Amino acid sequence: MLTRNAVLPAFAMLALLSGCTISNPAKYYARAEAKKPYDAVIVPGMPYTDEGGVHIGLKARMVWAVHLYRQGVTRRIIVSGAAVYSPYVEARIMREYAAAMGVPREHILLDERAEHSTENLYYGYQVACAAGLKNVALASDVFQVKMLKPMQRRMKRDLDVSIDLIPLVRDSVSELFAATDPVIDPTVAIDPAFRSILERESFWRRWRGTLGRHIPWEDDEQCSPLRARR
């Protein structure tokens, strides 16, 4: 099982490799406000552990997503993440967190396939596609949004899929973040067949996954709902 002490360096490394953060998240938010409501926002997960509980980074992403929902920026939240480093399916943990903050469960859609950030975006889009959703965005912290911009561009180039970016605006949710500490039952998220990705894949195979090399691009069903962009 990956502990919080092991998770933090991994995400710090990804942040450094992204080059920098989104420099002006308020600009992106203003664009989102002008285009709202979105049918859904995709929120990538992070590992949940018995020792650490909900990671502070995941809490920030979920508070941001719930804020967007409450403000009418989005109608639904797509939570994305498999059981990757711990037995807890990240998407299920996120669903419980959003529900505890008052989001109706029927407005929370799950992607339980993604094991890497690039896959969060791709398989999150597939969930939106299956639900017939048209106007979709990525909602996450400024580091991850920056890191996923190349993936966003590739999906536009190769699949003609447009996914907007809504990076977290810290000042908008600082009070909500401080006031949020929902109690959830993590046992509903346990995958009984769990095997850590550290046991299943070598470092280099995991790195290829981070780069999106495991995504079945050639099998994409070319979802018409997202291609028929409003």
Summary of the structure (lengths in Angstrom):
residues: 230
radius of gyration: 16.4
end to end distance: 43.2
largest distance: 45.6
contacts: 752
relative contact order: 0.19
helix: 52%
strand: 12%
